[in-house]
Amino acid sequence: MARQPLFFRVACIALLLAACFSGVARAEPEQEKLVWPPAPAQPRVEFVKSFSRAADLGIGKGFFERLKDLLFGEAETRIVRPMAVVTRDGVLYVADPGARGVHRFDTAGNGDYALITAGDGTPLPSPVALARGGAGEVYVADSKLAQVFVIRPGAKSALAIRLDVKLTQPTGIAFDAASGRLYVVDTAEHRIHIFERDGSLAGSIGRRGTGDGEFNYPTYLWRTTEGRLYVTDSLNFRVQAFDARGRFIGKFGRQGDGTGDAARQKGVATDRHGHVYVVDALFHAFQIFDASGRLLLPVGERGQERGEFWLPTGIFIDGDDMIYIADSYNQRIQVLRYIGGAT
């Protein structure tokens, strides 16, 4: 039998693909609502969803991507070891050292997915923190490259930023929209550097120690819209707070293995009511405190089910009190919502 021309075979595959993807997706069975604390107490946090790949967010592949999968085998990039997450206007960014880049999931706009790497085409070996900028950009701290990068809206790569200070181990990062300044934790140097828009050094906070305003391997940080800065001072087992001028204003936390204690603090964030959320990797949970450091609610335990965590790291809370947790060893982002109101 004569061999069919290539275009005929491709046309047949295209028809097959159209048939495969024309069906209506089956609805998932509705699961029981998961809240914290459990009934009969008044719920304050509810589970929303989790995702590990673009398809989990309803982001499909284009025709030519599906054709390529059929011809050469299906290839889909998924979250491997997430360390941080931010979201803006329906676009989610996930820093993932396991995938050696930053995942960008566009659930609005074009509805597409991309794995962002460095501008020269090289991977980002250790992207550990993210921060939203003032004009849609996202900043990335890579601890192994000892550099800070920026991802512009719609860009396919991250560009290195030239800073006046040579960083040793950048981790936590935050952006102040009012001043345009960038705050970068240098964990190995036990301090926070503050940079102007042009990369020049505006000042630094801290040194190694146990006193107020001193650090012992700080990691993540969060800047509120009012200008308050929260820092997880990890090996001092506490969270420190600074005002808009970088002056120490308070602290809370102690080492221990009980509720409200600290074992290995990671991400920190606040919601609209001023509650402070602190992720603890060794507790496999996050804890919610009021601004004075009084424990309000612990959420999570070790496991792989909804609302369970395995070495979680980063946290991000948007303006609607949606809580995004980088559930690192479960290879996913879990999304929850604070529904408790002010306390």
Secondary structure, DSSP 8 states (H G I E B T S, - for coil): -----HHHHHHHHHHHHHHHTSS-----------EES-TTS---EEEEEEESBGGGGT----HHHHHHHHHH-----B-SS--EEEEETTEEEEEETTTTEEEEEESSTT--EEEEEETTS---S-EEEEEE-SSS-EEEEETTTTEEEEE-TT-SEEEE---SS--SSEEEEEEETTTTEEEEEEGGGTEEEEE-TTS-EEEEE--BSSSTT-BSSEEEEEE-TTS-EEEEEGGGTEEEEE-TTS-EEEEE--B-SSTT-BSSEEEEEE-TT--EEEEETTTTEEEEE-TTS-EEEEE--BSSSTT-BSS---EEE-TT-EEEEEEGGGTEEEEEEE-S---
